[in-house]
Amino acid sequence: METLGHLHPLLIHFPIGLLLAACVLTIYAHFSKKEFESFIQISLWVGFVFSVLASCSGWLLSNFSLQDPQSLFWHQWTAIFTCILTGFVLFLKKWRFYLSFLLFGAICFTGHLGSVLTYGEGYFSLAEKKVIALLAPLAAKPLEISQETAIQMEKANLQTVPVERISEAPNPEWIQAFQAKQISLIEQGDHGLSANFLHVKTDFSGVFKDFQKMAPWVTQLKLAHQKNIDFALLKNFTQVQDVDLSNTNLVDGDLVYLRNLSQLKRLNVVGTQISDAGLNNLIGLKNLKKVYVWQSSMSQEAVEKWKQANPNVEIETGQFSFVKPDSIKPLTR
């Protein structure tokens, strides 16, 4: 079912293009008195069928999603509404002109919510900053930091000394420079940052090492699918609350570097080589609230031991069941 769910990104973009074109042509045909009925009808039919398939695959994917439940809830239901509305536009020809305006808006709004799920809040400003960085790259020069910031960064490099949240915002030139290196940086809360390295394809080791200067501000760190991570550098991210290490080169011995992440609340180690041998280091993460361990080498016995040692942690092992779109309660177990 998870595999079918991952077809959602493949299925969704085709009906979006067709249905938007059908809406625009319906409105244009009404005012221009030109005939586009055949194209509109075919586009609506194909778009409707694919929107149903995309909605079904999205529902399946939601059962395996790590996304924010509230954002996921709104995206699910606006998508279902848009799918139903497409059917009305298709079959109620008498009202098609008026419904086309509503369908156009529903598609745009649903797409916006999907982008928020994928890229986070503020993805418009992120795209703007990336364009600016690409069109006007920064000249290579040493970056100067204030004495206060330097002291905070020095503290971040000490394993045994917790770092207080830096009161000042990160250097805008740093942010622009790292965005030009394909790191997705999105503001979170008071000076916090979400950092996603998914699109860093060249010289990851050098980029990640250089990125340590941003560590005091990072509250969410996504390193999924990177295979050359120096996990010793994680000790610098003392304010991080959410870490994604799925499908990386993580092994049991690397978990020791997570022990000083006192703010860590969510951890994703899906598809890694961690096993029961790393359990003690994981049990030491007392503030951890949710962890994803499926497709790893951790046994069910170790999971149960972990739950006994820390009853507050929710451990996802990949044993999912279907849920209603408006509920997080399982229909069956």
Backbone hydrogen bonds in HBPLUS format (Angstrom, degrees):
<---DONOR---> <-ACCEPTOR-->    atom                        ^
c    i                          cat <-CA-CA->   ^        H-A-AA   ^      H-
h    n   atom  resd res      DA  || num        DHA   H-A  angle D-A-AA Bond
n    s   type  num  typ     dist DA aas  dist angle  dist       angle   num
A0005-GLY N   A0001-MET O   2.92 MM   4  6.22 151.4  2.01 146.4 155.0     1
A0006-HIS N   A0002-GLU O   3.02 MM   4  6.34 141.4  2.17 144.6 154.1     2
A0007-LEU N   A0004-LEU O   3.08 MM   3  5.42 159.9  2.12 108.6 114.4     3
A0008-HIS N   A0005-GLY O   3.09 MM   3  5.78 166.0  2.11 119.2 123.0     4
A0010-LEU N   A0007-LEU O   3.00 MM   3  5.24 121.8  2.35 104.9 120.3     5
A0011-LEU N   A0007-LEU O   2.95 MM   4  6.18 149.1  2.05 157.2 167.1     6
A0012-ILE N   A0008-HIS O   3.04 MM   4  5.97 151.9  2.13 159.3 164.7     7
A0016-ILE N   A0012-ILE O   3.36 MM   4  6.51 151.7  2.45 145.2 153.2     8
A0017-GLY N   A0013-HIS O   3.22 MM   4  6.45 164.5  2.24 150.5 152.3     9
A0018-LEU N   A0014-PHE O   3.18 MM   4  6.44 169.1  2.19 155.4 158.3    10
A0019-LEU N   A0015-PRO O   2.86 MM   4  5.81 168.4  1.88 149.7 153.5    11
A0020-LEU N   A0016-ILE O   3.03 MM   4  6.05 159.0  2.07 146.8 152.8    12
A0021-ALA N   A0017-GLY O   3.07 MM   4  6.16 157.2  2.12 143.8 150.3    13
A0022-ALA N   A0018-LEU O   2.88 MM   4  6.14 153.2  1.96 146.5 154.4    14
A0023-CYS N   A0019-LEU O   2.95 MM   4  6.15 155.2  2.01 145.5 151.5    15
A0024-VAL N   A0020-LEU O   3.00 MM   4  6.22 167.4  2.02 151.4 154.4    16
A0025-LEU N   A0021-ALA O   2.93 MM   4  6.08 166.2  1.95 151.5 155.6    17
A0026-THR N   A0022-ALA O   2.92 MM   4  5.98 149.6  2.01 141.7 150.2    18
A0027-ILE N   A0023-CYS O   3.09 MM   4  6.32 162.3  2.12 151.7 155.3    19
A0028-TYR N   A0024-VAL O   2.87 MM   4  6.06 160.9  1.90 149.7 156.0    20
A0029-ALA N   A0025-LEU O   2.74 MM   4  5.74 161.2  1.78 145.7 151.2    21
A0030-HIS N   A0026-THR O   3.16 MM   4  6.26 146.8  2.27 137.1 145.3    22
A0031-PHE N   A0027-ILE O   3.38 MM   4  6.70 152.7  2.46 145.7 150.8    23
A0032-SER N   A0028-TYR O   2.82 MM   4  5.92 161.7  1.86 158.5 164.8    24
A0033-LYS N   A0029-ALA O   2.88 MM   4  5.25 133.9  2.09 133.4 140.5    25
A0040-ILE N   A0036-PHE O   2.94 MM   4  6.10 168.5  1.96 164.2 168.0    26
A0041-GLN N   A0037-GLU O   2.87 MM   4  5.95 163.0  1.90 151.6 156.2    27
A0042-ILE N   A0038-SER O   3.03 MM   4  6.22 167.1  2.05 151.8 155.2    28
A0043-SER N   A0039-PHE O   2.90 MM   4  6.01 163.9  1.92 150.7 155.8    29
A0044-LEU N   A0040-ILE O   2.90 MM   4  6.05 156.1  1.96 148.1 154.5    30
A0045-TRP N   A0041-GLN O   3.01 MM   4  6.19 159.6  2.06 148.2 153.6    31
A0046-VAL N   A0042-ILE O   2.95 MM   4  6.13 178.5  1.95 158.7 159.2    32
A0047-GLY N   A0043-SER O   2.80 MM   4  5.70 155.9  1.86 140.8 149.2    33
A0048-PHE N   A0044-LEU O   2.80 MM   4  5.77 150.5  1.89 139.3 147.3    34
A0049-VAL N   A0045-TRP O   3.04 MM   4  6.29 166.5  2.06 153.8 156.4    35
A0050-PHE N   A0046-VAL O   3.00 MM   4  6.20 170.6  2.00 154.2 157.0    36
A0051-SER N   A0047-GLY O   2.84 MM   4  5.88 143.3  1.97 139.8 150.6    37
A0052-VAL N   A0048-PHE O   3.02 MM   4  6.28 149.8  2.12 147.2 154.1    38
A0053-LEU N   A0049-VAL O   3.10 MM   4  6.45 161.2  2.13 148.3 153.3    39
A0054-ALA N   A0050-PHE O   2.78 MM   4  5.95 157.0  1.83 145.9 153.0    40
A0055-SER N   A0051-SER O   2.88 MM   4  5.98 151.9  1.96 140.1 147.6    41
A0056-CYS N   A0052-VAL O   2.97 MM   4  6.23 158.3  2.02 149.8 155.4    42
A0057-SER N   A0053-LEU O   2.94 MM   4  6.16 165.2  1.97 151.5 155.6    43
A0058-GLY N   A0054-ALA O   2.85 MM   4  5.94 150.4  1.94 142.3 151.2    44
A0059-TRP N   A0055-SER O   2.94 MM   4  6.14 148.7  2.04 142.4 150.3    45
A0060-LEU N   A0056-CYS O   3.04 MM   4  6.37 159.3  2.08 148.6 153.8    46
A0061-LEU N   A0057-SER O   2.87 MM   4  6.11 156.9  1.93 145.5 152.4    47
A0062-SER N   A0058-GLY O   2.94 MM   4  6.12 141.1  2.10 141.4 151.2    48
A0063-ASN N   A0060-LEU O   3.18 MM   3  5.65 146.9  2.29 108.5 117.0    49
A0064-PHE N   A0061-LEU O   2.97 MM   3  5.45 155.9  2.03 113.7 121.3    50
A0065-SER N   A0062-SER O   3.37 MM   3  4.83 164.3  2.39  93.7  98.0    51
A0072-LEU N   A0068-ASP O   2.93 MM   4  6.10 160.1  1.97 158.1 164.7    52
A0073-PHE N   A0069-PRO O   2.83 MM   4  5.98 150.3  1.92 143.2 151.3    53
A0074-TRP N   A0070-GLN O   3.19 MM   4  6.49 162.5  2.22 152.2 154.0    54
A0075-HIS N   A0071-SER O   3.07 MM   4  6.27 160.4  2.11 148.3 154.1    55
A0076-GLN N   A0072-LEU O   2.90 MM   4  6.04 160.8  1.93 151.9 157.1    56
A0077-TRP N   A0073-PHE O   3.14 MM   4  6.38 169.8  2.15 153.7 155.4    57
A0078-THR N   A0074-TRP O   3.02 MM   4  6.05 158.0  2.07 147.2 153.3    58
A0079-ALA N   A0075-HIS O   3.04 MM   4  6.02 149.6  2.13 140.6 148.9    59
A0080-ILE N   A0076-GLN O   2.97 MM   4  6.28 153.8  2.04 147.4 154.7    60
A0081-PHE N   A0077-TRP O   2.95 MM   4  6.07 160.2  1.99 142.1 147.8    61
A0082-THR N   A0078-THR O   2.90 MM   4  6.04 154.9  1.96 141.5 148.5    62
A0083-CYS N   A0079-ALA O   2.93 MM   4  6.16 152.0  2.01 145.5 152.9    63
A0084-ILE N   A0080-ILE O   3.03 MM   4  6.30 161.1  2.07 150.8 155.1    64
A0085-LEU N   A0081-PHE O   2.86 MM   4  6.04 159.3  1.90 150.1 156.8    65
A0086-THR N   A0082-THR O   2.92 MM   4  6.11 145.1  2.05 141.7 150.6    66
A0087-GLY N   A0083-CYS O   3.30 MM   4  6.68 147.3  2.41 140.0 147.4    67
A0087-GLY N   A0084-ILE O   3.04 MM   3  5.18 120.3  2.41  97.5 112.0    68
A0088-PHE N   A0084-ILE O   3.15 MM   4  6.63 149.5  2.25 146.1 154.4    69
A0089-VAL N   A0085-LEU O   2.95 MM   4  6.29 160.3  1.99 153.3 158.1    70
A0090-LEU N   A0086-THR O   2.94 MM   4  6.13 150.3  2.03 145.0 153.4    71
A0091-PHE N   A0087-GLY O   3.01 MM   4  6.19 161.9  2.04 151.9 155.3    72
A0092-LEU N   A0088-PHE O   2.79 MM   4  5.44 156.2  1.84 149.0 155.1    73
A0095-TRP N   A0092-LEU O   3.10 MM   3  5.62 137.7  2.28 110.7 120.7    74
A0096-ARG N   A0093-LYS O   3.25 MM   3  4.80 162.1  2.28  96.0 101.3    75
A0099-LEU N   A0095-TRP O   2.98 MM   4  6.10 168.7  1.99 163.4 167.1    76
A0100-SER N   A0096-ARG O   2.89 MM   4  5.87 136.2  2.09 145.6 155.1    77
A0103-LEU N   A0099-LEU O   2.80 MM   4  6.07 159.0  1.84 154.6 161.0    78
A0104-PHE N   A0100-SER O   2.91 MM   4  5.99 159.0  1.95 144.2 149.9    79
A0105-GLY N   A0101-PHE O   3.16 MM   4  6.41 163.4  2.19 147.1 150.8    80
A0106-ALA N   A0102-LEU O   2.91 MM   4  6.11 155.1  1.97 147.4 155.1    81
A0107-ILE N   A0103-LEU O   2.93 MM   4  6.10 159.7  1.97 154.1 158.1    82
A0108-CYS N   A0104-PHE O   3.17 MM   4  6.41 164.2  2.19 147.7 151.8    83
A0109-PHE N   A0105-GLY O   2.93 MM   4  6.11 162.4  1.96 150.8 155.8    84
A0110-THR N   A0106-ALA O   2.91 MM   4  5.98 162.4  1.94 147.6 152.8    85
A0111-GLY N   A0107-ILE O   2.91 MM   4  6.00 157.7  1.96 146.9 153.6    86
A0112-HIS N   A0108-CYS O   2.93 MM   4  6.13 147.6  2.04 141.3 150.4    87
A0113-LEU N   A0109-PHE O   3.04 MM   4  6.37 156.9  2.10 147.8 152.9    88
A0114-GLY N   A0110-THR O   2.98 MM   4  6.27 149.1  2.08 144.9 153.8    89
A0115-SER N   A0111-GLY O   2.95 MM   4  6.22 148.0  2.05 144.9 153.4    90
A0116-VAL N   A0112-HIS O   2.96 MM   4  6.30 148.2  2.07 147.6 156.6    91
A0117-LEU N   A0113-LEU O   3.08 MM   4  6.38 151.6  2.17 142.2 149.0    92
A0118-THR N   A0114-GLY O   3.06 MM   4  6.32 151.6  2.14 142.4 150.0    93
A0119-TYR N   A0115-SER O   2.72 MM   4  5.70 172.5  1.73 156.5 159.2    94
A0120-GLY N   A0116-VAL O   2.74 MM   4  4.39 135.0  1.94 116.6 127.1    95
A0126-LEU N   A0122-GLY O   3.13 MM   4  6.44 148.1  2.24 144.4 154.1    96
A0127-ALA N   A0123-TYR O   3.02 MM   4  6.20 154.9  2.08 142.1 146.8    97
A0128-GLU N   A0124-PHE O   3.06 MM   4  6.38 156.6  2.12 146.9 153.6    98
A0129-LYS N   A0125-SER O   2.97 MM   4  6.17 157.3  2.02 145.9 151.4    99
A0130-LYS N   A0126-LEU O   2.98 MM   4  6.24 151.9  2.06 147.0 154.7   100
A0131-VAL N   A0127-ALA O   3.02 MM   4  6.28 157.6  2.07 149.6 154.8   101
A0132-ILE N   A0128-GLU O   3.02 MM   4  6.28 161.7  2.06 149.3 154.4   102
A0133-ALA N   A0129-LYS O   2.88 MM   4  6.07 154.5  1.95 144.3 151.6   103
A0134-LEU N   A0130-LYS O   2.92 MM   4  6.14 148.4  2.02 145.2 153.4   104
A0135-LEU N   A0131-VAL O   2.90 MM   4  6.05 159.3  1.94 153.1 158.6   105
A0136-ALA N   A0132-ILE O   2.86 MM   4  5.78 150.4  1.95 144.8 152.7   106
A0150-ALA N   A0146-SER O   2.96 MM   4  6.22 157.4  2.01 149.2 155.9   107
A0151-ILE N   A0147-GLN O   3.02 MM   4  6.26 152.4  2.10 146.5 153.0   108
A0152-GLN N   A0148-GLU O   3.09 MM   4  6.40 156.2  2.15 145.5 151.8   109
A0153-MET N   A0149-THR O   2.90 MM   4  6.17 157.7  1.95 153.2 159.2   110
A0154-GLU N   A0150-ALA O   2.97 MM   4  6.15 147.8  2.07 142.2 151.0   111
A0155-LYS N   A0151-ILE O   3.05 MM   4  6.34 151.0  2.14 144.9 152.3   112
A0156-ALA N   A0152-GLN O   3.07 MM   4  6.39 144.0  2.20 140.7 150.6   113
A0157-ASN N   A0154-GLU O   3.20 MM   3  5.38 142.6  2.35 100.0 110.0   114
A0158-LEU N   A0155-LYS O   3.03 MM   3  5.37 163.3  2.06 112.2 117.6   115
A0174-TRP N   A0171-ASN O   2.99 MM   3  5.30 126.5  2.29 105.9 119.5   116
A0175-ILE N   A0171-ASN O   3.21 MM   4  6.64 160.5  2.25 154.3 159.0   117
A0176-GLN N   A0172-PRO O   2.98 MM   4  6.22 165.4  2.01 149.8 153.5   118
A0177-ALA N   A0173-GLU O   2.94 MM   4  6.03 156.9  1.99 143.5 149.9   119
A0178-PHE N   A0174-TRP O   2.92 MM   4  6.17 162.2  1.95 159.2 162.9   120
A0179-GLN N   A0175-ILE O   2.94 MM   4  6.08 152.7  2.01 150.1 158.0   121
A0180-ALA N   A0176-GLN O   3.09 MM   4  6.26 144.8  2.22 140.2 148.9   122
A0181-LYS N   A0178-PHE O   3.02 MM   3  4.99 140.2  2.18  94.7 106.7   123
A0183-ILE N   A0178-PHE O   3.22 MM   5  5.77 159.4  2.26 147.1 146.3   124
A0182-GLN N   A0179-GLN O   3.01 MM   3  5.11 149.6  2.10 113.1 113.2   125
A0184-SER N   A0196-ASN O   3.00 MM  12  4.95 160.4  2.03 151.0 148.2   126
A0196-ASN N   A0184-SER O   2.91 MM  12  4.95 154.4  1.98 140.5 148.6   127
A0186-ILE N   A0194-SER O   2.99 MM   8  5.06 154.5  2.06 138.6 146.9   128
A0194-SER N   A0186-ILE O   2.75 MM   8  5.06 153.6  1.82 147.4 156.7   129
A0188-GLN N   A0192-GLY O   2.72 MM   4  4.67 165.6  1.74 124.6 124.0   130
A0193-LEU N   A0217-TRP O   2.91 MM  24  5.84 131.9  2.14 147.1 147.9   131
A0219-THR N   A0193-LEU O   2.89 MM  26  5.65 160.2  1.93 147.0 153.0   132
A0220-GLN N   A0193-LEU O   3.28 MM  27  6.57 153.7  2.36 150.4 146.8   133
A0195-ALA N   A0220-GLN O   2.80 MM  25  6.11 167.8  1.82 157.9 158.7   134
A0222-LYS N   A0195-ALA O   2.78 MM  27  6.06 164.3  1.80 169.6 170.4   135
A0197-PHE N   A0222-LYS O   2.93 MM  25  6.08 172.7  1.93 164.9 165.7   136
A0200-VAL N   A0197-PHE O   3.09 MM   3  5.36 167.3  2.11 115.2 118.7   137
A0207-VAL N   A0203-ASP O   3.02 MM   4  6.23 164.1  2.05 155.1 160.0   138
A0208-PHE N   A0204-PHE O   2.79 MM   4  5.91 167.9  1.80 162.8 165.6   139
A0209-LYS N   A0205-SER O   3.00 MM   4  6.09 154.7  2.06 143.3 150.5   140
A0210-ASP N   A0206-GLY O   3.01 MM   4  6.14 159.0  2.05 144.9 150.6   141
A0211-PHE N   A0207-VAL O   2.89 MM   4  6.04 136.0  2.09 138.7 151.6   142
A0212-GLN N   A0209-LYS O   3.28 MM   3  5.63 163.5  2.31 107.2 112.1   143
A0214-MET N   A0211-PHE O   2.79 MM   3  5.57 162.1  1.82 126.1 132.0   144
A0215-ALA N   A0212-GLN O   3.00 MM   3  5.03 158.0  2.05 106.4 113.6   145
A0217-TRP N   A0214-MET O   3.03 MM   3  5.85 158.1  2.08 129.2 135.2   146
A0218-VAL N   A0215-ALA O   3.13 MM   3  5.32 151.0  2.22 110.7 118.9   147
A0241-GLN N   A0219-THR O   2.74 MM  22  5.23 173.9  1.74 130.0 132.0   148
A0242-ASP N   A0219-THR O   3.19 MM  23  6.54 142.8  2.33 144.2 154.4   149
A0221-LEU N   A0242-ASP O   2.81 MM  21  6.23 163.4  1.84 166.4 171.0   150
A0244-ASP N   A0221-LEU O   2.86 MM  23  6.29 160.1  1.90 159.8 164.3   151
A0223-LEU N   A0244-ASP O   2.86 MM  21  5.76 163.2  1.89 155.6 159.8   152
A0226-GLN N   A0223-LEU O   3.29 MM   3  5.99 152.1  2.37 143.0 142.2   153
A0225-HIS N   A0246-SER O   2.99 MM  21  6.43 155.8  2.05 158.5 165.3   154
A0233-LEU N   A0230-ASP O   3.11 MM   3  6.03 164.0  2.14 124.4 128.1   155
A0234-LEU N   A0231-PHE O   3.02 MM   3  5.43 159.4  2.06 111.7 118.2   156
A0236-ASN N   A0233-LEU O   3.20 MM   3  5.95 165.4  2.22 118.7 122.7   157
A0237-PHE N   A0234-LEU O   3.00 MM   3  5.59 160.2  2.04 119.9 125.4   158
A0240-VAL N   A0237-PHE O   3.25 MM   3  5.56 165.9  2.27 112.3 116.3   159
A0265-LYS N   A0241-GLN O   2.78 MM  24  5.07 165.9  1.80 125.3 130.3   160
A0266-ARG N   A0241-GLN O   2.95 MM  25  6.36 151.3  2.03 153.7 162.1   161
A0243-VAL N   A0266-ARG O   2.98 MM  23  6.36 162.1  2.01 154.2 157.1   162
A0268-ASN N   A0243-VAL O   2.96 MM  25  6.38 149.3  2.06 157.4 164.1   163
A0245-LEU N   A0268-ASN O   2.75 MM  23  5.58 155.8  1.81 152.5 158.9   164
A0247-ASN N   A0270-VAL O   2.69 MM  23  6.15 149.6  1.78 159.8 167.8   165
A0273-GLN N   A0250-LEU O   3.27 MM  23  6.24 155.5  2.34 167.6 165.2   166
A0254-ASP N   A0251-VAL O   2.97 MM   3  5.58 147.6  2.07 117.4 126.7   167
A0255-LEU N   A0252-ASP O   3.10 MM   3  5.63 155.8  2.16 115.3 122.1   168
A0257-TYR N   A0254-ASP O   3.14 MM   3  5.95 157.9  2.19 121.1 125.8   169
A0258-LEU N   A0255-LEU O   2.97 MM   3  5.42 163.6  2.00 115.2 120.5   170
A0259-ARG N   A0256-VAL O   3.32 MM   3  5.58 159.9  2.36 106.5 112.2   171
A0261-LEU N   A0258-LEU O   3.03 MM   3  5.44 165.5  2.05 118.3 121.7   172
A0262-SER N   A0260-ASN O   2.97 MM   2  5.45 129.2  2.23 105.1  90.2   173
A0264-LEU N   A0261-LEU O   3.13 MM   3  5.57 166.3  2.15 116.9 121.1   174
A0289-LYS N   A0265-LYS O   2.71 MM  24  5.00 163.7  1.73 126.6 132.5   175
A0290-LYS N   A0265-LYS O   3.03 MM  25  6.49 156.7  2.08 160.3 166.9   176
A0267-LEU N   A0290-LYS O   3.02 MM  23  6.52 152.1  2.10 148.9 157.7   177
A0292-TYR N   A0267-LEU O   2.95 MM  25  6.48 147.1  2.06 151.4 161.7   178
A0269-VAL N   A0292-TYR O   2.93 MM  23  5.88 165.0  1.96 159.6 162.9   179
A0271-GLY N   A0294-TRP O   3.18 MM  23  6.70 152.8  2.26 145.4 153.0   180
A0297-SER N   A0274-ILE O   2.95 MM  23  5.73 139.9  2.12 165.3 174.1   181
A0278-GLY N   A0275-SER O   3.14 MM   3  5.86 159.6  2.18 118.8 123.7   182
A0279-LEU N   A0276-ASP O   3.09 MM   3  5.26 166.1  2.11 114.2 116.5   183
A0282-LEU N   A0278-GLY O   3.39 MM   4  6.69 151.5  2.47 146.9 154.9   184
A0282-LEU N   A0279-LEU O   2.99 MM   3  5.12 119.0  2.38 100.0 115.7   185
A0283-ILE N   A0279-LEU O   2.84 MM   4  6.10 157.4  1.89 161.4 168.5   186
A0284-GLY N   A0280-ASN O   3.24 MM   4  6.39 139.2  2.42 137.2 146.5   187
A0285-LEU N   A0282-LEU O   3.06 MM   3  5.54 165.4  2.08 113.9 118.6   188
A0286-LYS N   A0284-GLY O   3.06 MM   2  5.62 123.4  2.39 108.4  92.6   189
A0288-LEU N   A0285-LEU O   3.27 MM   3  5.64 162.0  2.30 111.6 117.0   190
A0314-GLU N   A0289-LYS O   2.75 MM  25  5.92 159.0  1.79 132.3 138.5   191
A0291-VAL N   A0314-GLU O   2.94 MM  23  6.36 153.8  2.01 161.5 163.6   192
A0316-GLU N   A0291-VAL O   2.86 MM  25  6.21 170.8  1.87 167.2 169.0   193
A0293-VAL N   A0316-GLU O   2.99 MM  23  6.21 172.5  1.99 171.6 172.3   194
A0303-VAL N   A0299-SER O   3.14 MM   4  6.48 152.7  2.22 142.9 150.6   195
A0304-GLU N   A0300-GLN O   2.95 MM   4  6.24 158.2  2.00 150.4 155.2   196
A0305-LYS N   A0301-GLU O   2.99 MM   4  6.25 155.9  2.05 145.5 152.3   197
A0306-TRP N   A0302-ALA O   2.91 MM   4  6.11 153.2  1.98 146.2 153.6   198
A0307-LYS N   A0303-VAL O   2.98 MM   4  6.28 155.1  2.04 149.0 155.4   199
A0308-GLN N   A0304-GLU O   3.01 MM   4  6.28 150.7  2.10 146.3 153.9   200
A0309-ALA N   A0305-LYS O   3.03 MM   4  6.29 153.0  2.11 146.4 153.4   201
A0310-ASN N   A0306-TRP O   2.91 MM   4  6.10 145.3  2.03 147.4 157.3   202
A0313-VAL N   A0310-ASN O   3.16 MM   3  5.89 169.0  2.17 124.8 127.9   203
A0331-LEU N   A0322-PHE O   3.21 MM   9  6.25 176.9  2.21 162.9 162.6   204
A0327-SER N   A0324-LYS O   3.16 MM   3  5.22 160.3  2.20 116.3 115.0   205
